[in-house]
Every structure is written in C-alpha cells, then in structure tokens.
C-alpha cells in the first residue's frame, strides 16, 4: 500500500494540470487568418503575347462589373506598322495581381482572348464572383504634339500641353517654313506643317487626330514674346537637341585626338588635333562645314579650342612640346587664324584654355599650368586690347593634391580678376569654388571616384542666376561614368554634397551616365586620353540656355533649357 499511494497522487496531480491547461487553452482566441479588411480580391489582370512581349492591362466593364476587357494596341510595338492579328490573341499569357488568400479558378496561364473566358474569384471571406475575360484590338486615342521645330528659322516651339499652345519666341517677321513635328504614333495632323510651308506670323491652329479617327486635339501656334520667370531655368525645360557620334555621324575618323568644343552661338566648333576643325549646327548637330586651319594644323599645334561670348574662337597648342605657348584667334568660321598670344614660359600648359567675356571688349583668359602645384596662367583683355603677352601667375591653395595633366578653370567675370572661379581637376576629384580675392578654395564638393576624370568646366549667367557645368570622363573599357552636371551657383548655400551619389542640392540637371562616351558607341573605342569638354551659351533674346558637351571617341551632345513663364 505504501508503494501505490504515491502513484495515485501523481496521477491526480497530472489530471489536475491537464484540466487547467484545457481551461486555459479554451480561453484563448483562435488565430484570425482572415484579414481585417477585405479589398478587391483581384486587383488587376494583364496579358502578354505568346513570346513574352508587351504588357496590356485589363479594365472592368459591364453593368454588373463582371466583365474584364484587355485592350490590345492595333499596332505593336505601337511605334511600328506591325498590325496585331486575331491569331496573336488566341494564345496570350495572362496573369493577375490578387489580394492575400484570394483564389482564381481555373489557374491563369494562357487564354484565347478572341473568346469569352470565365474565371471565378474566391475572396478572403470565401465569397465567389465570376468574371468573363476578353481581349479587344483597339486603335490609339493619343492625339498629341510632343515636339515642334522650324529648323530653317532656328526656332523650337515651347509646348504648353495643358493650354494646347506652341510658342515661337521671335520678334522679327518670319518667312514661311516647313516644320519638324513629332506627333502621337499613327495620328495625323492638319494642315500638315511637315509638307506645307506655313506662315507663323499670325496664330495658326493645327488639329491632331488620333488613329481611332475620333479623338482630336487642337494646338494653337503663336509667335510671341512670352514672359520670363523672375529667376533661373524653368523646371522641366531640359530638352535634348541632338546627340551625334563623332565618327559615324560627323566623319571624325581619328581616335583619341578630338579634345575641345567651342560654342559660338551660330555653331559648335569641334577641334581634332592635326585636322581642320568642323562646325555643326547648334540646334540639330548636323555638320555644316570645316574651318581651314592652314599652318597651325598639327598634332601638338591645334591642341584645344574654346570660344568667347561674341563667337570668337581661340585655339591653343601644347607647350613646351610644341615650343612656346601660343593662342590663335579665329573671328569666324571662314576666317584665317591669327596669332594672339605667344609666351615662352617654359612650363607645361595648353591641355585646357578658358575664357570669360569677349576679346572684343573685356575678358579673362586662363590656362592651368600642369604638374606645378596649383598654378594658373591668367591673361586679361580690356577694351579689346590684350594687357600683356606674359600672363599673371595665380597661385591658388586649398586642394589636397592639386593636378597633373587634367584641370580646367573658369572665372565668373570677364573683367574682375578678383571674382570667384571654379576648378575641376584630377587627382583631387573634387569640384572647387575658389575665392578670387584670396585664391583659396572657398568650398569644395565631396571627392568622387578617382577611377574617372573631371577635367572640363564652364560658367555662365542666365536670367538672374549663375550656372556652372563640369564633366566626369571614363578612360577605361569598364565602369559607368561619362557624366555631365549643371549646377545653380548663384549662391554657395547649396554647394555641398557628392555629385556621384546625387546628394549635391546645387545640381539642377545631370545627363544620363554611361551613354555618350567612347565605350557606348559600336564598336566601342576606349577614351585613352580621358578627354572631353563642356560649353554653355545663352541665346541673344535671353530665353534659352544651351549646354553642349563632348566625350572623345563618343558623342557631341546639345541640350536646351529655357526661362519661359508658362
């Protein structure tokens, strides 16, 4: 008996514990697998062609919202003339976006969208609803003008889509002209300004009719002088004018020797060593002609070029490789080069040359002295007269490393030698704002990757604001650089952060990276010298800012910005 009593007690204790556990567990709420909020069940349904191309989203129709129609474009791709056939709709890949715990029966994979396909959707509450899914080939209802130009008059229309107006900024009487117009795919336009030279001196209406034959938009083309913004560039006004391959489009066959561009207003002049310079239309990028350089043509003679505010072109050699440092001026694309500066300074100079102002009035000309610390040769022009053949040597400070062969400098004034200036250089790989009174770095952006090379800079004033641009060149067959930035530097408040990581608030625009360099053409050509250039100009009427840039062995590119108040 003494042996069995403890066993009975243990059994009783176990029974009591189990009972308590049952009671406790019975008090717990069961886990709720149904979401507290039930949404639509099926959120969207999409179809693709059998080969995986296209993606077309259906919409719910019908009085009881039980039909899903998937519109398929009449042409695919929509920019092509490839008409979609009913045969293509017979085997379409179909998928759906569902809420959690929602089922579709039968399972979606392929459908014949020429027929009605019944599906059943069971939602989280186990409620069932049937839909019929069909496809429908539809003609486009898009009826828009997305681009408007009058190339022969050098005018680009400013499109206000909400008001359906196209503004031509012009004061003078306009000759009838043909237009280059981009409209929605397969739409028509009447009258057609591409085939009929129209008179734009009075308001003109253009009607765009969509491919569906019914949807229309009427645009009014106006020759006018619109209001300007009080300050700076209109947000969203950046417009690609052209992107021309140096070799395939412009016929520059030699590699690695195209190093400079000069934006004169009338043309963009491209310098290739030991070749005549070519000049292109600044709005279209089409080659117009060549500048005969005569005796100054040579691999070290016409090494680099730039332009002043009045369209004078300056060409320099590379010293001391080609002897004393020389700068020639070319007053027009049909003029003969004239020697302007000759300085036997015994220093390495000539890979870059910049000018602010005009040699016809006041100007500051600068050229970085290479591998000599942070020294800059500076010439001044006052009243159209060069002050001296011998430059002042500006010794700046504030960069950790200075530069060797890659640097560019631009002043913010063409007459004040104490004005601030900007320096883009390698190996610091920063962008420096320099105090022109002390020649010390006032502010510098964060260092960007030393795999790539910043070596070109320009500055301009536009609509009560100051802007600077610089490049970042890739000299390898790998990596992603070949970038250009445009910064608002009216004040230095936002001049901080990192260009590479897009954390500099002064940046108002950046080109797409790794698109315009030598490694982006076919076949790819490595930019072995790591060269490129940038240039800024403003239209005579002050409404447009133009940014041009070039990457050696790659492209020359033109962008337009405006300050129009629309």
C-alpha positions as CSV (number, residue, x, y, z in Angstrom):
1,X,0.0,0.0,0.0
2,X,2.8,2.4,0.8
3,X,4.2,1.8,-2.6
4,X,1.0,2.5,-4.6
5,X,-0.2,5.8,-2.8
6,X,2.5,8.0,-4.4
7,X,1.4,6.7,-7.9
8,X,-2.2,7.6,-7.2
9,X,-1.2,11.0,-6.1
10,X,1.0,11.6,-9.2
11,X,-1.9,10.6,-11.4
12,X,-4.2,13.0,-9.6
13,X,-1.7,15.8,-10.0
14,X,-1.3,15.2,-13.7
15,X,-5.0,15.1,-14.2
16,X,-5.4,18.5,-12.4
17,X,-2.6,20.0,-14.5
18,X,-4.1,18.7,-17.8
19,X,-7.5,20.1,-16.8
20,X,-6.0,23.5,-16.1
21,X,-4.3,23.5,-19.5
22,X,-7.6,22.7,-21.2
23,X,-9.3,25.5,-19.4
24,X,-6.5,28.0,-20.2
25,X,-6.3,27.0,-23.8
26,X,-10.1,27.2,-24.1
27,X,-9.9,30.9,-23.0
28,X,-7.6,31.8,-25.9
29,X,-9.0,33.4,-29.1
30,X,-8.3,31.3,-32.3
31,X,-5.8,32.9,-34.7
32,X,-7.7,35.0,-37.3
33,X,-6.5,34.0,-40.8
34,X,-8.9,36.4,-42.5
35,X,-7.5,39.9,-43.0
36,X,-9.5,42.6,-41.0
37,X,-10.1,44.5,-44.2
38,X,-11.1,42.8,-47.4
39,X,-10.1,44.6,-50.6
40,X,-11.0,43.9,-54.2
41,X,-9.8,40.3,-54.4
42,X,-8.5,40.7,-57.9
43,X,-6.6,44.0,-58.3
44,X,-5.5,43.8,-61.9
45,X,-5.2,41.3,-64.8
46,X,-2.6,41.6,-67.5
47,X,-1.8,39.9,-70.8
48,X,1.3,39.4,-72.9
49,X,1.9,38.0,-76.3
50,X,3.0,34.4,-76.5
51,X,6.6,35.4,-76.9
52,X,6.5,37.4,-73.7
53,X,6.5,40.9,-75.3
54,X,4.0,43.6,-74.5
55,X,2.1,44.1,-71.3
56,X,-1.6,45.1,-71.5
57,X,-3.8,45.8,-68.5
58,X,-7.5,45.0,-68.5
59,X,-10.3,47.0,-67.1
60,X,-13.6,46.1,-65.6
61,X,-16.8,46.9,-67.6
62,X,-20.4,45.9,-67.8
63,X,-23.4,47.0,-65.7
64,X,-22.6,44.4,-63.0
65,X,-18.9,44.9,-63.2
66,X,-18.4,41.3,-64.2
67,X,-16.6,41.7,-67.5
68,X,-12.8,42.3,-67.8
69,X,-11.7,43.7,-71.2
70,X,-8.0,43.7,-72.1
71,X,-7.2,46.3,-74.8
72,X,-4.5,45.3,-77.2
73,X,-3.0,48.0,-79.4
74,X,-3.7,47.9,-83.1
75,X,0.0,48.1,-83.9
76,X,2.7,46.5,-81.8
77,X,5.2,47.9,-81.0
78,X,2.9,51.0,-81.1
79,X,5.7,52.9,-82.9
80,X,5.7,50.3,-85.7
81,X,3.4,49.4,-88.6
82,X,3.2,45.8,-87.4
83,X,-0.6,45.2,-87.2
84,X,-1.8,42.9,-84.4
85,X,-3.9,40.0,-85.7
86,X,-6.6,38.0,-84.1
87,X,-4.4,34.9,-84.4
88,X,-2.0,36.5,-81.9
89,X,-4.8,36.9,-79.4
90,X,-5.6,33.2,-79.4
91,X,-2.7,32.3,-77.2
92,X,-2.0,35.1,-74.8
93,X,-0.1,34.8,-71.5
94,X,-2.4,36.1,-68.7
95,X,-1.6,36.9,-65.1
96,X,-3.4,38.5,-62.2
97,X,-2.5,40.5,-59.1
98,X,-4.5,39.2,-56.2
99,X,-5.1,40.1,-52.6
100,X,-3.8,37.7,-50.0
101,X,-5.7,34.5,-49.6
102,X,-7.6,35.1,-52.9
103,X,-8.0,32.3,-55.4
104,X,-8.7,32.3,-59.1
105,X,-10.1,29.3,-60.9
106,X,-9.1,27.9,-63.3
107,X,-5.5,28.8,-62.8
108,X,-4.3,31.5,-65.2
109,X,-1.6,30.8,-67.7
110,X,-2.8,31.1,-71.3
111,X,-6.1,32.4,-72.8
112,X,-7.8,32.7,-76.2
113,X,-8.7,36.4,-75.9
114,X,-10.8,36.2,-79.0
115,X,-13.3,34.3,-76.9
116,X,-15.1,34.9,-73.6
117,X,-13.1,33.2,-70.8
118,X,-14.9,32.6,-67.5
119,X,-12.9,32.8,-64.3
120,X,-14.1,32.5,-60.7
121,X,-12.6,34.6,-57.9
122,X,-12.9,33.5,-54.3
123,X,-12.0,36.2,-51.9
124,X,-10.9,36.1,-48.2
125,X,-14.4,35.7,-47.0
126,X,-15.0,32.7,-49.3
127,X,-17.3,34.8,-51.4
128,X,-17.3,33.8,-55.1
129,X,-17.7,36.1,-58.1
130,X,-17.5,35.2,-61.8
131,X,-15.8,37.4,-64.5
132,X,-15.6,37.0,-68.2
133,X,-12.2,38.0,-69.7
134,X,-11.9,39.0,-73.3
135,X,-9.4,40.9,-75.5
136,X,-10.1,43.8,-77.8
137,X,-7.8,45.2,-80.5
138,X,-8.1,49.0,-80.3
139,X,-6.7,51.9,-82.2
140,X,-4.8,54.5,-80.3
141,X,-6.7,57.5,-78.9
142,X,-3.4,59.5,-78.4
143,X,-3.5,62.9,-80.3
144,X,-0.6,64.9,-79.1
145,X,2.2,67.1,-80.4
146,X,5.3,66.3,-78.4
147,X,7.9,68.3,-80.4
148,X,7.8,71.2,-82.8
149,X,10.7,72.9,-84.6
150,X,11.3,75.3,-87.5
151,X,14.9,74.3,-88.5
152,X,15.3,76.8,-91.3
153,X,14.4,79.6,-88.9
154,X,16.4,78.2,-85.9
155,X,13.2,78.1,-83.8
156,X,12.0,75.5,-81.4
157,X,8.4,75.7,-80.2
158,X,7.6,75.7,-76.5
159,X,4.7,73.4,-75.9
160,X,2.2,74.1,-73.2
161,X,0.2,70.8,-73.2
162,X,-2.4,71.9,-70.7
163,X,-3.2,75.1,-72.7
164,X,-2.6,73.3,-76.1
165,X,-0.4,76.2,-77.3
166,X,3.0,76.2,-79.0
167,X,5.0,79.4,-78.5
168,X,7.6,80.5,-81.1
169,X,9.8,83.0,-79.4
170,X,10.6,85.6,-82.1
171,X,10.4,89.3,-82.7
172,X,11.2,89.5,-86.4
173,X,8.9,88.8,-89.3
174,X,9.1,85.0,-90.1
175,X,9.3,83.6,-93.6
176,X,7.0,80.6,-94.4
177,X,8.8,77.5,-93.3
178,X,8.5,73.7,-93.1
179,X,8.3,72.3,-89.6
180,X,9.7,69.2,-88.0
181,X,6.9,67.8,-85.8
182,X,6.6,64.8,-83.6
183,X,3.0,63.6,-83.0
184,X,1.5,60.6,-81.4
185,X,2.1,57.3,-83.2
186,X,-0.3,56.8,-86.2
187,X,-2.0,60.1,-85.6
188,X,-2.5,62.7,-88.4
189,X,-2.1,66.5,-88.4
190,X,-3.9,69.1,-90.4
191,X,-2.7,71.2,-92.0
192,X,0.5,69.2,-92.1
193,X,3.4,71.7,-91.4
194,X,5.9,69.0,-92.4
195,X,4.8,69.1,-96.0
196,X,3.4,72.6,-96.4
197,X,5.4,75.8,-95.5
198,X,3.1,77.8,-93.3
199,X,3.0,81.4,-92.2
200,X,3.6,81.7,-88.5
201,X,3.4,85.5,-88.1
202,X,-0.2,85.0,-87.1
203,X,-1.8,82.5,-84.8
204,X,-2.2,79.2,-86.5
205,X,-4.2,76.2,-85.5
206,X,-3.1,72.6,-86.0
207,X,-5.5,69.7,-85.5
208,X,-4.1,66.3,-84.4
209,X,-6.5,63.4,-85.0
210,X,-5.7,60.1,-83.2
211,X,-5.5,56.8,-85.0
212,X,-9.0,56.0,-83.7
213,X,-10.3,58.7,-86.1
214,X,-12.4,60.5,-83.4
215,X,-10.1,61.8,-80.7
216,X,-8.7,65.2,-81.5
217,X,-6.6,68.0,-80.0
218,X,-6.3,71.4,-81.5
219,X,-3.0,73.3,-80.9
220,X,-2.5,77.0,-81.5
221,X,0.9,78.0,-82.7
222,X,1.7,81.6,-81.6
223,X,4.6,83.8,-82.5
224,X,5.1,85.7,-79.3
225,X,7.5,87.1,-76.7
226,X,6.3,85.3,-73.5
227,X,7.1,86.4,-70.0
228,X,10.3,85.3,-68.3
229,X,10.5,83.7,-64.9
230,X,11.9,86.1,-62.3
231,X,14.8,83.7,-61.8
232,X,16.7,81.0,-63.5
233,X,15.8,78.0,-65.5
234,X,12.2,76.7,-65.9
235,X,11.9,73.4,-64.1
236,X,11.5,70.5,-66.6
237,X,12.5,72.5,-69.6
238,X,15.6,70.4,-70.4
239,X,15.4,69.3,-74.0
240,X,17.8,67.1,-75.9
241,X,18.5,68.8,-79.2
242,X,20.9,66.3,-80.7
243,X,23.4,63.5,-79.9
244,X,25.9,62.9,-82.7
245,X,28.5,60.2,-82.9
246,X,31.8,61.9,-83.7
247,X,32.9,59.1,-86.1
248,X,29.7,57.6,-87.6
249,X,27.7,60.8,-87.8
250,X,30.3,63.6,-88.2
251,X,33.1,61.8,-90.1
252,X,35.8,62.3,-87.5
253,X,37.8,59.1,-88.2
254,X,40.8,59.5,-86.0
255,X,40.5,58.3,-82.4
256,X,41.7,59.9,-79.1
257,X,42.5,63.3,-80.7
258,X,39.2,65.2,-80.5
259,X,39.6,67.2,-77.3
260,X,37.7,70.6,-77.4
261,X,34.5,72.2,-78.4
262,X,33.8,76.0,-79.0
263,X,30.2,77.2,-78.8
264,X,30.0,80.4,-80.7
265,X,26.2,80.8,-80.8
266,X,26.0,80.3,-84.5
267,X,27.9,77.0,-84.5
268,X,29.5,74.4,-82.3
269,X,33.1,74.0,-83.4
270,X,34.9,70.7,-82.7
271,X,38.6,70.6,-82.6
272,X,40.6,67.5,-83.6
273,X,44.4,67.6,-83.5
274,X,46.1,67.7,-86.9
275,X,42.7,68.1,-88.6
276,X,40.7,71.0,-89.8
277,X,38.0,71.9,-87.2
278,X,34.5,71.0,-88.2
279,X,31.5,73.1,-87.2
280,X,28.0,71.9,-86.7
281,X,24.5,73.4,-86.4
282,X,23.9,74.3,-82.7
283,X,20.2,73.1,-82.9
284,X,20.4,70.0,-85.0
285,X,24.1,68.8,-84.7
286,X,24.3,68.4,-88.4
287,X,27.8,69.1,-89.9
288,X,27.8,72.4,-91.7
289,X,31.5,72.8,-92.8
290,X,35.2,72.9,-91.8
291,X,37.5,75.7,-90.7
292,X,40.7,75.8,-92.7
293,X,43.4,76.0,-90.1
294,X,46.3,76.2,-92.5
295,X,49.8,76.2,-90.9
296,X,48.6,75.9,-87.4
297,X,47.2,72.4,-88.0
298,X,49.4,69.8,-86.3
299,X,49.2,67.1,-83.6
300,X,50.5,69.4,-81.0
301,X,49.5,72.8,-82.6
302,X,45.7,72.9,-82.8
303,X,45.6,71.0,-79.5
304,X,42.4,72.6,-77.9
305,X,39.8,75.3,-78.7
306,X,37.2,77.4,-76.9
307,X,35.1,80.4,-77.7
308,X,34.3,83.8,-76.1
309,X,30.9,85.5,-75.6
310,X,31.0,87.1,-79.1
311,X,31.8,83.9,-81.0
312,X,35.5,84.4,-81.4
313,X,37.3,81.1,-81.4
314,X,40.6,80.6,-79.5
315,X,42.9,77.7,-80.4
316,X,46.0,76.8,-78.4
317,X,49.0,74.5,-78.7
318,X,50.6,72.2,-76.2
319,X,53.7,73.7,-74.6
320,X,56.6,73.1,-74.2
321,X,56.1,70.1,-76.5
322,X,55.4,72.4,-79.4
323,X,57.7,75.2,-78.3
324,X,56.4,78.4,-76.7
325,X,52.7,78.6,-75.7
326,X,50.6,80.1,-78.5
327,X,46.9,81.1,-78.7
328,X,45.4,81.9,-82.1
329,X,42.1,83.7,-82.6
330,X,39.6,82.9,-85.4
331,X,36.9,85.6,-85.7
332,X,34.5,83.5,-87.9
333,X,34.3,80.0,-89.4
334,X,35.6,81.5,-92.7
335,X,38.5,83.5,-91.2
336,X,42.2,82.7,-91.1
337,X,43.8,82.0,-87.7
338,X,45.7,85.0,-86.3
339,X,48.3,84.7,-83.6
340,X,47.1,86.5,-80.4
341,X,49.3,85.2,-77.6
342,X,52.9,83.9,-77.6
343,X,54.6,83.1,-74.2
344,X,57.7,81.2,-73.7
345,X,57.2,80.4,-70.1
346,X,59.0,77.1,-70.1
347,X,56.0,75.4,-68.3
348,X,53.7,72.6,-69.3
349,X,50.5,74.3,-70.5
350,X,47.8,74.0,-73.1
351,X,45.6,71.0,-72.4
352,X,42.8,73.3,-71.5
353,X,42.1,77.0,-72.2
354,X,39.1,79.0,-70.9
355,X,37.8,82.5,-71.5
356,X,35.1,84.6,-69.7
357,X,33.9,87.6,-71.6
358,X,35.0,88.7,-75.1
359,X,38.3,89.6,-76.7
360,X,36.4,92.4,-78.4
361,X,35.8,94.1,-75.1
362,X,36.8,92.7,-71.7
363,X,37.9,89.1,-71.0
364,X,39.8,86.9,-68.6
365,X,41.7,84.0,-70.2
366,X,43.0,81.2,-68.1
367,X,45.1,78.0,-68.6
368,X,46.1,75.7,-65.8
369,X,49.9,75.1,-65.5
370,X,50.3,71.4,-65.4
371,X,52.1,69.4,-62.7
372,X,53.3,72.6,-61.0
373,X,51.2,72.7,-57.8
374,X,48.1,74.8,-58.1
375,X,49.1,77.5,-60.6
376,X,47.1,79.1,-63.3
377,X,48.3,81.4,-66.1
378,X,45.9,84.4,-66.5
379,X,45.7,87.0,-69.3
380,X,43.3,89.9,-69.3
381,X,41.8,91.8,-72.2
382,X,40.5,95.4,-71.5
383,X,38.6,97.3,-74.2
384,X,39.5,94.8,-76.8
385,X,43.3,95.1,-76.1
386,X,45.4,92.3,-74.6
387,X,47.1,93.6,-71.5
388,X,50.3,91.6,-71.9
389,X,51.8,88.6,-73.7
390,X,53.1,87.5,-70.3
391,X,50.4,86.2,-68.0
392,X,50.0,86.7,-64.3
393,X,50.6,83.5,-62.4
394,X,47.8,82.8,-60.0
395,X,48.9,80.6,-57.1
396,X,45.8,79.1,-55.5
397,X,45.5,76.9,-52.4
398,X,43.1,74.5,-50.7
399,X,43.3,71.4,-52.8
400,X,44.9,68.4,-51.2
401,X,46.7,67.2,-54.3
402,X,46.4,69.8,-57.0
403,X,46.5,68.5,-60.5
404,X,48.9,66.9,-63.0
405,X,47.6,66.9,-66.6
406,X,43.8,67.2,-66.0
407,X,42.4,70.5,-64.9
408,X,40.2,73.3,-66.1
409,X,39.5,76.8,-64.7
410,X,36.8,79.4,-65.4
411,X,36.2,82.8,-63.9
412,X,32.8,84.2,-63.1
413,X,33.6,87.6,-64.5
414,X,35.2,88.8,-67.7
415,X,36.6,92.0,-66.2
416,X,37.1,91.5,-62.4
417,X,40.3,89.5,-61.6
418,X,39.1,89.3,-58.0
419,X,35.9,87.5,-59.0
420,X,35.5,83.9,-57.9
421,X,36.4,81.0,-60.2
422,X,35.7,77.3,-60.4
423,X,38.2,74.4,-60.8
424,X,37.6,70.9,-62.0
425,X,40.6,68.7,-61.6
426,X,42.2,65.3,-61.1
427,X,43.6,63.8,-58.8
428,X,41.6,65.5,-56.0
429,X,38.5,64.6,-58.0
430,X,36.5,67.3,-56.3
431,X,34.9,70.4,-57.7
432,X,36.2,73.6,-56.1
433,X,34.7,77.1,-55.7
434,X,37.7,79.4,-55.3
435,X,37.6,82.8,-53.6
436,X,39.0,85.2,-56.3
437,X,40.3,87.7,-53.8
438,X,42.4,85.2,-51.8
439,X,42.8,82.4,-54.4
440,X,41.9,79.9,-51.7
441,X,39.2,77.3,-52.0
442,X,36.0,78.7,-50.6
443,X,34.0,75.5,-50.8
444,X,34.6,72.1,-52.4
445,X,32.2,69.2,-53.1
446,X,32.9,65.7,-51.8
447,X,35.5,63.7,-53.5
448,X,34.1,61.4,-56.2
449,X,35.6,58.2,-57.5
450,X,39.2,58.6,-58.7
451,X,38.6,55.9,-61.4
452,X,37.2,58.7,-63.5
453,X,38.4,62.2,-64.6
454,X,36.8,65.6,-64.1
455,X,38.6,68.0,-66.5
456,X,36.3,70.5,-68.1
457,X,34.2,73.4,-66.6
458,X,32.3,76.4,-67.8
459,X,30.2,79.1,-66.2
460,X,27.5,81.5,-67.4
461,X,24.9,83.9,-66.2
462,X,21.3,83.3,-67.3
463,X,18.1,85.0,-66.2
464,X,19.4,86.5,-63.0
465,X,21.2,83.2,-62.0
466,X,24.7,81.8,-62.2
467,X,25.3,78.3,-63.6
468,X,28.3,76.1,-63.9
469,X,28.8,72.8,-65.7
470,X,31.5,70.1,-65.4
471,X,32.2,66.6,-66.8
472,X,33.4,63.3,-65.5
473,X,35.3,61.2,-68.0
474,X,35.7,57.4,-68.3
475,X,39.1,56.4,-69.8
476,X,38.5,52.6,-69.3
477,X,36.6,49.9,-71.1
478,X,34.6,49.2,-67.9
479,X,32.7,51.2,-65.4
480,X,29.9,53.8,-65.7
481,X,30.8,57.4,-65.9
482,X,30.9,59.8,-68.8
483,X,28.6,62.2,-66.9
484,X,27.9,66.0,-67.1
485,X,26.2,68.1,-64.4
486,X,24.6,71.6,-64.4
487,X,24.7,73.4,-61.1
488,X,23.0,76.6,-59.9
489,X,25.8,78.5,-58.2
490,X,24.0,81.9,-57.7
491,X,25.0,81.5,-54.1
492,X,27.1,78.9,-52.4
493,X,24.4,77.8,-49.9
494,X,23.7,74.5,-51.8
495,X,27.3,74.0,-53.0
496,X,27.9,70.8,-50.9
497,X,27.5,67.1,-51.0
498,X,28.5,64.5,-53.5
499,X,27.9,64.5,-57.3
500,X,28.3,60.8,-57.7
501,X,25.7,59.9,-55.0
502,X,23.3,62.6,-56.2
503,X,23.5,64.5,-52.8
504,X,24.5,67.9,-54.1
505,X,21.5,70.2,-53.8
506,X,23.0,72.7,-56.3
507,X,22.6,70.2,-59.1
508,X,19.6,71.0,-61.3
509,X,20.3,68.6,-64.1
510,X,22.5,65.6,-64.9
511,X,22.9,63.8,-68.2
512,X,22.3,60.0,-68.2
513,X,25.6,58.4,-67.3
514,X,27.5,55.9,-69.4
515,X,25.6,56.8,-72.6
516,X,27.6,59.3,-74.6
517,X,31.2,58.1,-74.1
518,X,33.5,56.1,-76.3
519,X,32.6,52.9,-74.7
520,X,29.0,53.5,-75.6
521,X,29.4,53.5,-79.4
522,X,29.6,50.4,-81.5
523,X,32.2,49.2,-81.8
524,X,33.4,50.7,-78.5
525,X,36.5,52.8,-78.5
526,X,38.2,53.4,-75.2
527,X,38.9,57.1,-74.5
528,X,42.6,56.6,-74.0
529,X,43.5,60.2,-73.2
530,X,40.5,60.6,-70.8
531,X,39.4,63.8,-72.6
532,X,36.1,65.7,-73.1
533,X,34.7,69.1,-72.9
534,X,31.7,71.3,-71.9
535,X,30.4,74.7,-73.1
536,X,27.5,77.0,-72.2
537,X,25.9,79.7,-74.3
538,X,22.8,81.9,-74.0
539,X,20.5,82.9,-76.9
540,X,20.5,86.5,-77.9
541,X,17.0,87.1,-76.7
542,X,17.9,85.6,-73.3
543,X,15.2,83.0,-73.3
544,X,17.3,79.9,-73.8
545,X,20.4,78.4,-72.2
546,X,22.3,75.9,-74.3
547,X,24.6,73.2,-72.8
548,X,27.0,71.3,-75.1
549,X,29.3,68.5,-74.2
550,X,31.6,66.1,-75.9
551,X,33.3,62.9,-74.9
552,X,36.3,61.9,-77.0
553,X,35.6,58.9,-79.3
554,X,31.9,59.1,-78.3
555,X,29.3,61.8,-78.9
556,X,28.8,65.5,-79.1
557,X,25.5,66.4,-77.4
558,X,23.3,69.6,-77.2
559,X,20.7,70.4,-74.6
560,X,18.4,73.4,-74.4
561,X,16.9,75.0,-71.3
562,X,14.6,77.9,-71.0
563,X,13.2,80.5,-68.6
564,X,9.8,80.9,-70.1
565,X,6.9,81.6,-67.7
566,X,4.2,79.2,-68.8
